[in-house]
Amino acid sequence: MSEHDKDLARAFDGQAERFERAPVQSDPAALAHLVQAADFPPGALVLDCGCGPGLVARAFLEAGFRVVGVDLSAEMIDRARRRCAEFGTLAQFIHTSLFDSALDREGPFDAAVSRYVIHHVVDPLAFVKRQVELVRPGGAVVASDHLADPDPTAAATHHAIEVGRDRTHTRNLTPGGLVDLFARAGLNSIRLEEESFALDFDEWFDRGSPSQPKDAVRALLLNTPPIRGFTPTVHDGGAIRIDCLRAIVRGAKP
C-alpha cells in the first residue's frame, strides 16, 4: 500500500466504532435512497468499494443483492462481517485494496458502488476506472460523495476545513467534476442527483482524524464566506449544524 493508504487504514481502524454510529453514515432513509438510485438489476452481484463497517452492504443485501465488500481497514472489515453474518454466502468481505488483482477472480461484477470514498483517494480516475474493469459490459458504477463549491476560492476554504478535521481527506469534487470523472473512466448514460444532509459539527469533528485543533477548524468554519453545500448555523447553546450537499452519480459500462 502507498503511505496514504496505510494512513487511511490506520485512521479508519481508529474511527470505526464512532463511524458506524454516525447519523450521516447509518441513516436508514439515506441508505434506502442510495439503493433505489443505484437501480441495479435484481439479484446483482455488487462490489462495495471501501465498504467500511458494512452499512451500505447490508442495505443492498436486505434489498436482495449479493455483495463483495473490500476495505483497507481491518477493523472495518471485521465489523462488516459481523453486521452481515446472517446473509451467509451472499456476503463476502475482503481486507484488501480495490487494486488487488485477486479481485479479478471474484467477478465479473454486475455493479460497483462506493459511498464517501472518492474524497479519500489520491487518484479518483484510477479508482473509478478500476471499478469499470471489474464490472461486466452493461453493468453500472455508482458513487455517492459530498460536493465541492464550483467557486475555487470557496472550494479551497472548504478543503482546508475538511483536511483540518481529517488528515486523510484528499479533495471533494464539484457535481460537474463527478460527471466528468465518470465520463473519463469510460462510462455512459451518466446521471447525477443532489441531496441535502446535515452534520453536527461536534459529532463530525470528534470521529475524524484531525490535523488541526478543533477550535481552529470551528473558527475557520464560522468565519468564512458562504460555501455551496457547506453552510454552518449556530444554535442556542453553541451547537453548530452544517447543511451539506452530496451527489449520487451513476454510469453504465458500454
Stockholm file with secondary structure:
# STOCKHOLM 1.0

chainA/1-254         MSEHDKDLARAFDGQAERFERAPVQSDPAALAHLVQAADFPPGALVLDCGCGPGLVARAFLEAGFRVVGVDLSAEMIDRARRRCAEFGTLAQFIHTSLFDSALDREGPFDAAVSRYVIHHVVDPLAFVKRQVELVRPGGAVVASDHLADPDPTAAATHHAIEVGRDRTHTRNLTPGGLVDLFARAGLNSIRLEEESFALDFDEWFDRGSPSQPKDAVRALLLNTPPIRGFTPTVHDGGAIRIDCLRAIVRGAKP
#=GR chainA/1-254 SS CCHHHHHHHHHHHHHHHHHHHCHHHHCHHHHHHHHHHHCCCTTCEEEEETCTTSHHHHHHHHTTCEEEEEESCHHHHHHHHHHTGGGGGGEEEEESCTTCGGGGGTCCEEEEEEESCGGGCSCHHHHHHHHHHHEEEEEEEEEEEEBCCSSHHHHHHHHHHHHHHCTTCCCCBCHHHHHHHHHHTTCEEEEEEEEEEEEEHHHHHHTSCCSSCHHHHHHHHHSSCCCTTEEEEECGGGCEEEEEEEEEEEEECC
#=GC SS_cons         CCHHHHHHHHHHHHHHHHHHHCHHHHCHHHHHHHHHHHCCCTTCEEEEETCTTSHHHHHHHHTTCEEEEEESCHHHHHHHHHHTGGGGGGEEEEESCTTCGGGGGTCCEEEEEEESCGGGCSCHHHHHHHHHHHEEEEEEEEEEEEBCCSSHHHHHHHHHHHHHHCTTCCCCBCHHHHHHHHHHTTCEEEEEEEEEEEEEHHHHHHTSCCSSCHHHHHHHHHSSCCCTTEEEEECGGGCEEEEEEEEEEEEECC
//
